[in-house]
Amino acid sequence: MANRELLLGDEALALGALHAGLSGVYAYPGTPSTEITEYIQNHPLAAERNVHCKWSANEKTAMEEALGMSFCGKRALVCMKHVGMNVAADAFVNSGMTGANGGLVVVAADDPSMHSSQNEQDSRFYGKFAFIPVFEPSTQQETYDMVRYAFDYSERFHIPVLMRLTTRMAHSRAVVETAPAREPNAYACPAPERMRQWVLMPGNSRVRYNTLLEEYARFEEEAAASRFNTFRDGADRSRGIIACGIAYNYLMENYPDGCPHPVLKIAQYPLPRAEVRRLASQCDSLLVIEEGQPLVEEQLRGILETPLPIRGRMSGELPRTGELTPDSVRRALGLEPHEAHAASQIVVPRPPALCQGCGHRDMYTALTEVVREYDNARVFSDIGCYTLGWLAPFHAIDTCVEMGGSITMAKGAADAGQHPSIAVIGDSTFTHSGMTGLLDAVNEQANITVIISDNLTTGMTGGQDSAGTGRLEQICAGIGVDPAHIRVVVPLPRNREELKAMIREEIAYRGVSVIIPRRECIQTAKRHNAAKTAKSAE
């Protein structure tokens, strides 16, 4: 009898990977993907099998490390949020050229409606761009089953695969039936005839690229025959429906007794063109329901041989931005809306804020007081808890673009004549992608002041380990910052005047200086203290 567990979509994927014989997970924490790696870290099977499950410095290093494990014949999982795909893109796109040896599954967790992200982005485009197959589950059960299948698929075709989740799938729960766990792969490097494609010199890559294009046609055949892509007929052929991933769930919630229209469910890509043409030949119009951007809707216009009205996000039947809901799908289907309640009737809006007792608060209090002393100071910030310094009561930062952008933007502004030019970055973000920017600044002796607000953890995503903990001073000195201008302070109210004086002194210094206000995140400190208390009680 199968075991049954109540799991988040993230947890279903993690457990499916473990049961598929996983040897290593590589990831940088980012909502809504974080729980995948955390589940593996805490699962007894991972400990029993010594599955690699440490956090990587960033998504690019995670992708490369997983590719190395795959090279050795082991099954590897890479996890990131959608913007992490931008960081990993160089290695990810080229992995389509190298192919895979051991099964390699790359998970991108998209965040439509930007619940905790700086943009909306559809990771399916990366699969299309790199000629890599994409899987998009519609339920937690399908997520569990699909990742096991995806590892087998990766090894059968010697290709990495991309699995796309969205926020609602990642963070909603359902009962999942599990299967017995298979054993991990033995160590086995690529067969001699495949070794050449792992060296991406132009002569090798030209040969491999033609092969990849030929294999992509086979990937489409696989998608057409996949058990995850289904065609269901319907009596009302005035409309045919293409529903992708979790959007299929939203469709069926509106038709609990069965959809009256023909439906093509898509959960495995490339888009099966023959099935699309079959649906179009039977119907007067098509409605495309997909989470994210209109990837399928756009493709249809090049696939269908005869003109047919195509509805979806581009035509306005579905919202162009934000995540889908059963109600937005209901409106697109032309059904009577359910009784709705305004958000204000359900919960009072509350803007996010830095935690009381957070070291970032004391850093920003000192920084804003110093900045007011200058006519034209500019503060370039980064992604993390400290981005909340843009909000009241601090209003302390002027920019926030992406991971690692603060130091390089401050340098570029200084190149343009800006002074003071101040960068604020967290400890985890600094080791993620700030170090190379600091190297540029040092090489050109840019006139910038860098504040690495060190809370000794990756705070915004729940307190995961930070890659540079305890080594930031050595890293900065190794990059070339003058040790006399690497300053450390504990950000507390009693040290505010010391911190303010430090900021003024380093602004006055003509060159690169680094100030490290260091105090443990209040949330991780609480957890650590509770653990110590529990251990003492034992």
C-alpha positions as CSV (number, residue, x, y, z in Angstrom):
1,M,0.0,0.0,0.0
2,A,1.3,3.4,-1.0
3,N,2.2,5.9,1.7
4,R,0.2,9.1,1.8
5,E,1.6,12.5,2.9
6,L,0.3,16.0,3.1
7,L,2.9,18.1,1.3
8,L,3.5,21.5,-0.1
9,G,4.3,21.5,-3.8
10,D,7.9,22.3,-2.9
11,E,8.0,19.3,-0.5
12,A,6.4,17.0,-3.1
13,L,9.1,17.9,-5.5
14,A,11.8,17.4,-2.9
15,L,10.5,14.0,-1.8
16,G,10.1,12.9,-5.4
17,A,13.7,13.8,-6.1
18,L,14.9,11.9,-3.0
19,H,12.8,8.9,-4.0
20,A,14.3,9.2,-7.6
21,G,17.8,8.4,-6.2
22,L,19.0,11.9,-5.7
23,S,22.7,12.4,-4.8
24,G,22.9,16.2,-4.5
25,V,20.7,19.3,-4.4
26,Y,22.3,22.7,-5.1
27,A,20.5,25.9,-4.5
28,Y,20.5,29.5,-3.3
29,P,17.5,30.4,-1.2
30,G,14.8,32.4,-2.9
31,T,11.0,32.4,-2.3
32,P,9.1,30.4,-3.5
33,S,11.8,27.7,-4.0
34,T,13.5,27.7,-0.6
35,E,11.4,24.9,1.0
36,I,12.6,22.3,-1.6
37,T,16.2,22.3,-0.3
38,E,15.2,22.8,3.3
39,Y,12.9,19.7,3.1
40,I,15.8,17.6,1.7
41,Q,18.2,19.0,4.4
42,N,15.8,17.8,7.1
43,H,14.8,14.4,5.6
44,P,16.3,11.3,7.2
45,L,16.8,9.6,3.8
46,A,19.1,12.5,2.8
47,A,21.2,12.0,6.0
48,E,21.2,8.2,5.5
49,R,22.4,8.4,2.0
50,N,24.7,11.4,2.5
51,V,22.9,13.5,-0.1
52,H,24.7,16.8,-0.7
53,C,22.4,19.5,0.5
54,K,24.5,22.6,1.5
55,W,23.6,26.0,0.1
56,S,25.6,27.4,-2.8
57,A,27.0,30.9,-3.0
58,N,24.6,31.8,-5.9
59,E,22.5,30.2,-8.6
60,K,25.3,30.1,-11.2
61,T,27.6,28.2,-8.9
62,A,24.7,25.9,-8.0
63,M,24.0,25.1,-11.6
64,E,27.7,24.4,-12.3
65,E,28.1,22.2,-9.2
66,A,25.1,20.2,-10.2
67,L,26.4,19.9,-13.8
68,G,29.7,18.5,-12.3
69,M,27.7,15.9,-10.3
70,S,25.8,14.9,-13.4
71,F,29.0,14.6,-15.3
72,C,30.0,11.9,-12.8
73,G,26.8,9.9,-13.5
74,K,24.9,11.0,-10.3
75,R,21.4,12.5,-10.1
76,A,21.5,16.2,-9.2
77,L,18.8,18.8,-8.5
78,V,19.2,22.6,-8.9
79,C,16.7,24.9,-7.2
80,M,16.1,28.7,-7.6
81,K,13.4,31.3,-7.9
82,H,12.8,32.8,-11.3
83,V,15.2,35.7,-11.1
84,G,17.9,33.2,-10.1
85,M,17.5,31.8,-13.6
86,N,19.0,35.0,-14.9
87,V,22.1,34.4,-12.7
88,A,22.4,30.8,-13.7
89,A,21.6,31.5,-17.4
90,D,25.2,31.1,-18.7
91,A,25.7,27.7,-17.3
92,F,22.0,26.6,-17.9
93,V,21.9,27.5,-21.6
94,N,25.3,25.9,-22.2
95,S,24.1,22.8,-20.3
96,G,21.8,22.1,-23.3
97,M,25.0,21.9,-25.4
98,T,26.9,19.7,-23.0
99,G,23.9,17.5,-22.2
100,A,23.7,15.5,-19.0
101,N,25.1,12.2,-17.9
102,G,23.4,11.5,-14.5
103,G,19.9,12.9,-14.4
104,L,19.9,16.7,-14.0
105,V,16.7,18.6,-13.1
106,V,16.7,22.4,-12.8
107,V,13.8,23.8,-10.8
108,A,12.6,27.4,-11.4
109,A,9.9,28.7,-9.0
110,D,8.2,31.6,-10.7
111,D,6.4,34.3,-8.7
112,P,3.5,35.8,-10.7
113,S,2.1,38.9,-8.9
114,M,5.5,39.5,-7.5
115,H,4.7,38.5,-3.9
116,S,8.3,38.7,-3.0
117,S,10.1,39.5,-6.2
118,Q,11.2,42.5,-8.2
119,N,9.7,41.3,-11.5
120,E,7.3,38.9,-13.1
121,Q,9.1,36.4,-15.3
122,D,8.2,33.2,-17.1
123,S,11.0,30.6,-16.9
124,R,9.5,28.5,-19.7
125,F,11.2,30.9,-22.1
126,Y,14.5,29.7,-20.8
127,G,13.7,26.1,-21.8
128,K,12.6,27.2,-25.3
129,F,15.7,29.4,-25.6
130,A,18.1,26.7,-24.6
131,F,16.2,23.8,-26.5
132,I,15.8,22.1,-23.1
133,P,12.5,20.2,-22.3
134,V,10.2,21.8,-19.7
135,F,7.9,20.2,-17.2
136,E,5.1,22.2,-15.5
137,P,3.0,20.2,-13.0
138,S,-0.6,21.0,-12.3
139,T,-1.0,19.3,-8.9
140,Q,1.2,18.2,-5.9
141,Q,0.8,14.6,-6.9
142,E,1.8,15.3,-10.4
143,T,4.8,17.3,-9.1
144,Y,6.0,14.2,-7.1
145,D,5.4,11.8,-10.1
146,M,6.9,14.3,-12.6
147,V,10.2,14.9,-11.0
148,R,10.9,11.1,-10.8
149,Y,9.9,10.9,-14.5
150,A,12.1,13.9,-15.3
151,F,15.2,12.3,-13.9
152,D,14.6,9.2,-16.0
153,Y,13.9,11.4,-19.0
154,S,17.1,13.4,-18.5
155,E,19.2,10.2,-18.5
156,R,17.3,8.7,-21.4
157,F,18.0,11.7,-23.7
158,H,21.2,12.8,-22.0
159,I,19.7,16.3,-21.5
160,P,19.1,18.5,-18.5
161,V,15.4,19.3,-17.9
162,L,13.7,22.4,-16.5
163,M,10.8,22.0,-14.0
164,R,8.7,25.1,-13.5
165,L,6.6,25.8,-10.4
166,T,4.6,28.9,-9.5
167,T,4.0,30.4,-6.1
168,R,0.5,28.7,-5.6
169,M,1.8,25.3,-6.6
170,A,4.9,25.7,-4.5
171,H,3.1,26.9,-1.3
172,S,-0.2,25.0,-1.3
173,R,-0.7,21.6,0.2
174,A,-2.3,18.4,-1.0
175,V,-2.2,14.7,-0.2
176,V,0.4,12.8,-2.2
177,E,0.8,9.1,-2.6
178,T,4.5,8.1,-2.7
179,A,6.3,5.2,-4.2
180,P,9.4,3.2,-3.0
181,A,12.7,5.0,-3.2
182,R,15.2,3.9,-5.8
183,E,18.9,3.6,-5.1
184,P,21.2,6.5,-6.1
185,N,23.3,6.0,-9.3
186,A,26.8,4.6,-9.1
187,Y,29.7,6.8,-10.1
188,A,30.1,6.7,-14.0
189,C,31.6,9.4,-16.2
190,P,30.2,10.0,-19.7
191,A,30.7,7.3,-22.4
192,P,33.7,8.0,-24.6
193,E,31.6,9.0,-27.6
194,R,29.9,11.7,-25.5
195,M,33.0,13.2,-23.9
196,R,33.6,15.5,-26.8
197,Q,30.4,17.5,-26.3
198,W,31.5,18.5,-22.7
199,V,34.3,20.6,-24.2
200,L,32.5,23.6,-25.8
201,M,35.1,24.7,-28.2
202,P,33.6,26.0,-31.5
203,G,34.4,22.9,-33.5
204,N,32.7,20.6,-30.9
205,S,29.8,23.0,-30.3
206,R,28.8,23.3,-34.0
207,V,28.4,19.5,-34.2
208,R,26.6,19.3,-30.9
209,Y,24.2,22.2,-31.8
210,N,23.0,20.4,-34.9
211,T,22.4,17.3,-32.9
212,L,20.5,19.2,-30.2
213,L,18.2,20.7,-32.9
214,E,17.5,17.2,-34.2
215,E,16.9,15.9,-30.7
216,Y,14.5,18.7,-30.0
217,A,12.1,17.2,-32.5
218,R,12.2,14.0,-30.5
219,F,11.4,16.0,-27.4
220,E,8.3,17.2,-29.1
221,E,7.3,13.7,-30.0
222,E,7.8,12.7,-26.3
223,A,5.5,15.6,-25.2
224,A,2.8,14.5,-27.6
225,A,2.8,11.0,-26.2
226,S,3.4,12.1,-22.5
227,R,0.9,10.9,-19.9
228,F,1.2,14.4,-18.4
229,N,-0.3,16.0,-21.6
230,T,-3.9,14.9,-22.1
231,F,-6.6,15.6,-24.6
232,R,-10.2,15.5,-23.4
233,D,-13.1,15.8,-25.8
234,G,-16.2,17.9,-25.1
235,A,-19.6,18.3,-26.7
236,D,-19.4,22.1,-26.9
237,R,-16.9,22.9,-29.7
238,S,-17.6,26.6,-29.9
239,R,-14.4,26.9,-27.8
240,G,-11.3,24.7,-27.3
241,I,-9.2,25.2,-24.2
242,I,-5.5,24.8,-23.7
243,A,-4.7,24.8,-20.0
244,C,-1.0,24.8,-18.8
245,G,0.3,23.6,-15.4
246,I,-1.7,24.9,-12.4
247,A,-4.1,26.7,-14.8
248,Y,-5.6,23.3,-15.5
249,N,-6.6,23.1,-11.8
250,Y,-8.3,26.5,-12.0
251,L,-10.2,25.4,-15.1
252,M,-11.5,22.2,-13.5
253,E,-12.5,24.1,-10.3
254,N,-15.0,25.9,-12.4
255,Y,-16.3,22.7,-14.0
256,P,-16.5,20.2,-11.1
257,D,-18.8,17.9,-13.2
258,G,-16.5,18.0,-16.2
259,C,-15.6,20.7,-18.8
260,P,-18.1,20.8,-21.7
261,H,-15.4,22.0,-24.1
262,P,-12.5,20.0,-25.5
263,V,-9.4,20.6,-23.4
264,L,-5.7,20.1,-24.1
265,K,-3.8,19.9,-20.8
266,I,-0.1,20.9,-21.2
267,A,2.4,19.9,-18.5
268,Q,5.4,18.9,-20.7
269,Y,7.1,20.9,-23.4
270,P,8.0,21.5,-26.2
271,L,4.4,22.3,-27.1
272,P,3.0,19.3,-29.0
273,R,2.0,20.9,-32.2
274,A,0.0,18.0,-33.6
275,E,-2.2,17.9,-30.6
276,V,-2.7,21.7,-30.8
277,R,-3.7,21.4,-34.5
278,R,-6.1,18.5,-33.6
279,L,-7.8,20.7,-31.0
280,A,-8.0,23.7,-33.4
281,S,-9.5,21.6,-36.2
282,Q,-12.4,20.7,-34.0
283,C,-13.2,24.1,-32.5
284,D,-14.4,27.5,-33.5
285,S,-12.0,29.4,-31.2
286,L,-9.3,28.7,-28.7
287,L,-8.8,30.0,-25.1
288,V,-5.3,29.6,-23.7
289,I,-5.0,29.6,-19.9
290,E,-1.4,29.8,-18.7
291,E,0.3,31.2,-15.6
292,G,2.8,33.9,-16.4
293,Q,3.5,35.3,-19.9
294,P,1.6,34.3,-23.1
295,L,4.3,31.8,-24.3
296,V,1.8,29.3,-25.7
297,E,-0.6,31.9,-26.9
298,E,2.1,33.5,-29.0
299,Q,3.3,30.1,-30.3
300,L,-0.2,29.2,-31.6
301,R,-0.1,32.0,-34.1
302,G,2.9,30.3,-35.8
303,I,1.6,26.8,-35.4
304,L,-2.0,27.0,-36.7
305,E,-2.4,26.7,-40.5
306,T,-5.8,28.3,-40.7
307,P,-6.9,31.6,-38.9
308,L,-8.7,30.9,-35.7
309,P,-9.7,33.4,-32.9
310,I,-7.2,32.9,-30.1
311,R,-8.1,34.3,-26.7
312,G,-6.0,34.6,-23.6
313,R,-3.8,37.1,-21.9
314,M,-2.9,38.9,-25.1
315,S,-6.5,39.5,-26.1
316,G,-7.6,40.6,-22.6
317,E,-9.9,37.7,-21.6
318,L,-7.3,37.0,-18.9
319,P,-5.3,39.6,-17.0
320,R,-2.0,40.5,-18.7
321,T,-0.2,40.8,-15.4
322,G,-0.4,39.0,-12.1
323,E,-1.2,35.4,-11.2
324,L,-4.3,33.6,-12.3
325,T,-7.1,32.7,-9.9
326,P,-10.1,30.4,-10.3
327,D,-12.3,33.6,-10.5
328,S,-10.2,35.2,-13.3
329,V,-10.4,32.0,-15.3
330,R,-14.1,31.9,-14.6
331,R,-14.6,35.3,-16.1
332,A,-12.6,34.2,-19.2
333,L,-14.9,31.2,-19.6
334,G,-18.0,33.6,-19.6
335,L,-19.4,32.1,-16.4
336,E,-21.3,34.0,-13.8
337,P,-18.9,35.3,-11.1
338,H,-19.0,34.0,-7.6
339,E,-19.9,36.3,-4.8
340,A,-16.8,38.2,-4.0
341,H,-15.5,40.1,-1.0
342,A,-13.2,43.1,-1.3
343,A,-9.7,42.5,0.2
344,S,-10.4,45.3,2.7
345,Q,-13.3,43.3,4.1
346,I,-11.0,40.3,4.7
347,V,-7.8,41.8,6.1
348,V,-6.4,45.2,6.9
349,P,-3.4,45.9,4.6
350,R,-0.1,46.1,6.5
351,P,3.1,47.2,4.8
352,P,6.2,45.2,5.4
353,A,8.8,46.5,7.9
354,L,12.1,45.6,9.4
355,C,11.8,43.6,12.6
356,Q,12.0,45.4,15.9
357,G,15.5,44.9,17.2
358,C,17.0,44.3,13.7
359,G,20.6,45.5,13.2
360,H,19.6,47.0,9.8
361,R,17.4,49.5,11.7
362,D,20.3,50.8,13.7
363,M,22.5,50.9,10.5
364,Y,19.9,52.9,8.6
365,T,19.2,55.3,11.5
366,A,22.9,56.2,11.5
367,L,23.2,56.3,7.8
368,T,20.2,58.6,7.2
369,E,21.4,61.0,9.8
370,V,24.8,61.3,8.1
371,V,23.4,61.4,4.6
372,R,21.3,64.5,5.5
373,E,24.6,66.4,6.1
374,Y,25.4,66.2,2.4
375,D,23.7,68.1,-0.5
376,N,23.6,65.3,-2.9
377,A,24.4,61.9,-1.3
378,R,23.0,58.8,-3.1
379,V,22.5,55.4,-1.5
380,F,22.4,52.4,-3.9
381,S,20.9,49.3,-2.2
382,D,20.4,45.7,-3.0
383,I,18.0,42.7,-2.6
384,G,17.4,41.5,1.0
385,C,15.6,42.5,4.2
386,Y,17.4,45.8,4.1
387,T,15.6,46.8,0.9
388,L,12.8,47.7,3.4
389,G,15.0,50.7,4.2
390,W,13.2,52.4,1.3
391,L,10.0,52.5,3.3
392,A,9.0,54.6,6.3
393,P,10.5,55.6,8.6
394,F,13.9,55.5,7.0
395,H,13.4,56.3,3.3
396,A,17.1,55.6,3.2
397,I,17.8,54.2,-0.3
398,D,17.6,55.5,-3.8
399,T,17.9,52.3,-5.9
400,C,17.4,48.5,-5.8
401,V,17.6,46.6,-9.0
402,E,18.9,43.1,-8.6
403,M,21.3,40.9,-6.6
404,G,24.7,42.5,-6.4
405,G,23.8,45.6,-8.3
406,S,24.4,48.1,-5.4
407,I,28.2,48.2,-5.5
408,T,28.5,48.3,-9.2
409,M,25.8,51.0,-9.5
410,A,27.6,53.0,-6.8
411,K,30.8,52.7,-8.8
412,G,29.1,53.7,-12.0
413,A,27.6,56.8,-10.3
414,A,31.0,57.7,-8.9
415,D,32.4,57.4,-12.4
416,A,29.8,60.0,-13.4
417,G,31.0,62.3,-10.6
418,Q,28.5,61.4,-7.9
419,H,29.8,62.0,-4.3
420,P,29.0,60.7,-1.8
421,S,28.3,57.4,-3.6
422,I,27.2,54.8,-1.0
423,A,26.4,51.1,-1.5
424,V,24.4,49.1,0.9
425,I,24.5,45.3,0.6
426,G,23.8,42.3,2.9
427,D,26.4,39.7,3.8
428,S,24.7,36.9,1.8
429,T,24.1,39.1,-1.2
430,F,27.7,40.3,-1.1
431,T,29.0,36.7,-1.5
432,H,26.2,35.9,-4.0
433,S,27.2,38.5,-6.5
434,G,28.7,41.6,-4.9
435,M,32.4,40.5,-4.7
436,T,33.1,41.0,-8.4
437,G,31.7,44.5,-8.3
438,L,34.0,45.3,-5.4
439,L,36.9,44.0,-7.5
440,D,36.0,46.4,-10.3
441,A,35.8,49.2,-7.7
442,V,39.2,48.3,-6.2
443,N,40.9,47.9,-9.6
444,E,39.8,51.5,-10.5
445,Q,40.1,52.9,-7.0
446,A,36.5,54.2,-7.3
447,N,35.5,56.8,-4.7
448,I,32.7,54.8,-3.0
449,T,31.7,53.7,0.5
450,V,30.4,50.2,0.8
451,I,28.3,49.2,3.8
452,I,28.0,45.4,4.1
453,S,25.1,45.1,6.6
454,D,26.0,41.7,8.2
455,N,23.3,39.9,10.1
456,L,25.2,36.5,9.9
457,T,22.6,34.8,7.8
458,T,20.4,34.9,4.7
459,G,17.6,36.6,6.6
460,M,14.9,37.4,4.0
461,T,14.4,33.8,3.1
462,G,14.3,32.4,6.6
463,G,17.8,32.3,8.1
464,Q,19.7,29.9,5.9
465,D,23.6,29.8,6.1
466,S,25.4,32.7,4.5
467,A,28.4,31.7,2.4
468,G,30.8,34.3,3.8
469,T,29.9,34.2,7.5
470,G,32.9,35.1,9.6
471,R,35.1,35.9,6.6
472,L,33.9,39.2,5.2
473,E,37.0,41.2,6.3
474,Q,39.3,38.6,4.8
475,I,37.4,38.5,1.6
476,C,37.4,42.3,1.2
477,A,41.1,42.4,2.0
478,G,41.8,39.6,-0.5
479,I,40.0,41.5,-3.2
480,G,42.3,44.5,-2.5
481,V,40.5,46.9,-0.1
482,D,43.0,48.6,2.1
483,P,42.7,46.9,5.5
484,A,42.8,50.4,7.2
485,H,39.5,51.1,5.4
486,I,37.7,47.9,6.4
487,R,35.8,48.9,9.5
488,V,33.6,46.7,11.7
489,V,31.0,47.9,14.2
490,V,28.1,46.5,16.2
491,P,25.0,48.3,15.1
492,L,23.3,49.2,18.4
493,P,21.8,52.5,19.7
494,R,24.7,52.9,22.1
495,N,27.2,52.7,19.2
496,R,25.3,55.1,16.9
497,E,27.7,58.0,17.2
498,E,30.6,55.7,16.5
499,L,28.9,54.3,13.4
500,K,28.1,57.9,12.2
501,A,31.7,59.0,12.7
502,M,32.9,56.0,10.8
503,I,30.6,56.7,7.8
504,R,31.7,60.3,7.7
505,E,35.4,59.3,7.8
506,E,35.0,56.8,5.0
507,I,33.0,59.2,2.8
508,A,35.9,61.6,3.2
509,Y,38.4,58.9,2.1
510,R,39.2,59.1,-1.6
511,G,39.0,55.5,-2.6
512,V,37.1,52.2,-1.8
513,S,36.1,51.7,1.8
514,V,34.0,49.0,3.5
515,I,32.1,49.4,6.7
516,I,30.6,46.2,8.2
517,P,27.9,46.7,10.8
518,R,27.6,43.2,12.3
519,R,24.9,41.9,14.5
520,E,23.0,38.6,14.2
521,C,19.5,38.6,12.7
522,I,17.0,38.9,15.6
523,Q,15.0,36.0,14.2
524,T,17.9,33.6,14.0
525,A,19.2,34.8,17.4
526,K,15.8,33.8,18.9
527,R,16.0,30.4,17.3
528,H,19.6,29.8,18.4
529,N,18.8,30.9,22.0
530,A,15.8,28.6,22.1
531,A,17.9,25.7,20.9
532,K,20.5,26.4,23.5
533,T,17.9,26.6,26.2
534,A,16.4,23.3,25.1
535,K,19.8,21.7,25.0
536,S,20.6,23.0,28.6
537,A,17.3,21.6,29.8
538,E,18.2,18.2,28.5
